[in-house]
């Protein structure tokens, strides 16, 4: 979550420093981070979306091809949550393709298997073994986003 100050309306406050401070607090707009979830299991995709939608703007993709189209159309994409085993293009290959245009894009891979051989420890990349709890998921995303 990013906080962006919004310029004051130009009206002067007669309340002194406290009024000025309150005006600045009132002028802060909270901008939610955007998460692209890539998961081919419809129930898991729905569950991940439910967990994250209270904290982030969520974009859902059932496969890598859809994810690439959505990522290209989303200027404010902040992080990817992707299953490793996807039909067609798998998660690691998808991330390689997306990172050619956005090398700084943080990624959380998820799989019911241990870390597959194709995934190496990389900067701004985490791996979660399914099943995992919502708190671990939220903490992992928050940690990667806070590194910005």
C-alpha positions as CSV (number, residue, x, y, z in Angstrom):
1,X,0.0,0.0,0.0
2,X,1.4,3.3,-1.0
3,X,0.4,6.7,0.5
4,X,0.6,9.7,-1.8
5,X,0.1,13.2,-0.6
6,X,-2.5,15.2,-2.5
7,X,-1.9,19.0,-2.8
8,X,-4.1,21.0,-0.4
9,X,-7.0,22.8,-1.9
10,X,-5.3,26.2,-1.4
11,X,-7.5,27.3,1.5
12,X,-5.6,28.6,4.5
13,X,-6.5,27.1,7.9
14,X,-7.2,29.4,10.8
15,X,-6.6,26.5,13.3
16,X,-2.8,27.0,13.6
17,X,-0.3,24.1,13.3
18,X,-2.9,21.5,14.5
19,X,-5.3,22.5,11.7
20,X,-2.4,22.4,9.1
21,X,-1.5,18.9,10.3
22,X,-5.1,17.7,10.1
23,X,-5.4,19.2,6.6
24,X,-2.3,17.2,5.5
25,X,-3.7,14.0,7.1
26,X,-7.0,14.6,5.4
27,X,-5.3,15.1,2.1
28,X,-3.5,11.7,2.0
29,X,-4.9,9.3,-0.5
30,X,-4.3,5.6,0.0
31,X,-3.3,3.8,-3.2
32,X,-3.7,0.0,-3.1
33,X,-1.1,-2.3,-4.6
34,X,-2.2,-4.5,-7.5
35,X,-1.7,-8.2,-7.4
36,X,-2.0,-10.5,-10.5
37,X,-2.9,-14.0,-9.4
38,X,-2.2,-16.7,-11.9
39,X,-3.8,-20.0,-11.0
40,X,-5.4,-22.7,-13.2
41,X,-7.5,-24.3,-10.4
42,X,-10.7,-22.2,-10.3
43,X,-11.3,-22.9,-6.6
44,X,-7.8,-21.9,-5.5
45,X,-7.9,-18.8,-7.7
46,X,-11.2,-17.8,-6.1
47,X,-9.8,-18.4,-2.6
48,X,-6.6,-16.4,-3.2
49,X,-8.7,-13.6,-4.6
50,X,-11.0,-13.6,-1.5
51,X,-8.0,-13.5,0.8
52,X,-6.2,-10.7,-1.1
53,X,-9.1,-8.5,-2.2
54,X,-9.5,-7.0,1.3
55,X,-5.9,-5.7,1.1
56,X,-5.1,-5.3,-2.6
57,X,-6.6,-4.7,-6.0
58,X,-6.7,-8.1,-7.5
59,X,-6.5,-9.2,-11.1
60,X,-7.2,-12.9,-11.9
61,X,-5.8,-15.1,-14.7
62,X,-6.5,-18.8,-15.2
63,X,-3.4,-19.3,-17.4
64,X,-0.1,-17.7,-18.5
65,X,-1.4,-16.4,-21.8
66,X,-4.2,-14.5,-20.1
67,X,-1.8,-13.3,-17.4
68,X,0.5,-11.8,-20.1
69,X,-2.4,-9.9,-21.7
70,X,-3.6,-8.6,-18.4
71,X,-0.1,-7.6,-17.3
72,X,0.5,-5.7,-20.6
73,X,-2.8,-3.8,-20.1
74,X,-2.1,-3.0,-16.4
75,X,0.3,-0.1,-15.9
76,X,0.2,-0.3,-12.1
77,X,0.9,-4.0,-11.6
78,X,2.9,-4.3,-8.3
79,X,3.4,-8.1,-7.7
80,X,2.6,-11.5,-9.2
81,X,1.3,-14.5,-7.3
82,X,1.6,-17.5,-9.6
83,X,1.2,-21.2,-9.5
84,X,4.3,-23.0,-10.8
85,X,2.5,-25.7,-12.8
86,X,0.2,-24.0,-15.3
87,X,-1.1,-25.5,-18.6
88,X,1.0,-24.3,-21.6
89,X,3.5,-21.8,-20.3
90,X,4.5,-22.6,-16.8
91,X,4.9,-20.1,-13.9
92,X,8.7,-19.6,-14.1
93,X,8.6,-19.2,-17.9
94,X,5.7,-16.7,-17.5
95,X,7.7,-14.7,-14.9
96,X,10.8,-14.7,-17.2
97,X,8.7,-13.2,-20.0
98,X,7.0,-10.6,-17.8
99,X,10.4,-9.6,-16.2
100,X,11.8,-8.8,-19.6
101,X,9.6,-5.7,-19.6
102,X,9.5,-5.2,-15.8
103,X,12.7,-6.7,-14.3
104,X,11.9,-5.3,-10.8
105,X,8.5,-7.0,-10.6
106,X,8.3,-9.1,-7.3
107,X,6.9,-12.6,-7.6
108,X,5.5,-15.2,-5.2
109,X,5.4,-18.7,-6.7
110,X,3.1,-21.3,-5.1
111,X,3.0,-25.1,-5.6
112,X,1.9,-28.2,-3.8
113,X,5.4,-29.6,-4.5
114,X,8.7,-28.6,-3.0
115,X,10.7,-25.9,-4.9
116,X,10.9,-27.2,-8.5
117,X,14.3,-27.4,-10.2
118,X,13.4,-24.6,-12.6
119,X,13.1,-22.0,-9.8
120,X,16.2,-20.5,-8.4
121,X,16.6,-18.1,-5.5
122,X,16.3,-14.7,-7.1
123,X,16.0,-11.2,-5.9
124,X,12.3,-10.2,-5.2
125,X,11.1,-13.8,-5.5
126,X,9.5,-16.0,-2.9
127,X,8.1,-19.5,-2.9
128,X,5.2,-20.9,-0.8
129,X,4.3,-24.6,-0.5
130,X,0.6,-25.3,-0.7
131,X,-1.4,-25.4,1.5
132,X,-0.4,-22.3,3.3
133,X,-2.3,-19.9,5.6
134,X,-3.6,-16.5,4.7
135,X,-1.3,-14.8,7.2
136,X,1.8,-16.3,5.6
137,X,0.5,-15.2,2.2
138,X,-0.2,-11.7,3.3
139,X,3.1,-11.4,5.2
140,X,5.0,-12.6,2.2
141,X,3.4,-10.2,-0.2
142,X,3.7,-7.3,2.3
143,X,7.5,-8.1,2.7
144,X,8.1,-8.1,-1.0
145,X,6.1,-4.9,-1.6
146,X,7.8,-3.1,1.3
147,X,11.2,-3.7,-0.3
148,X,10.2,-1.2,-3.0
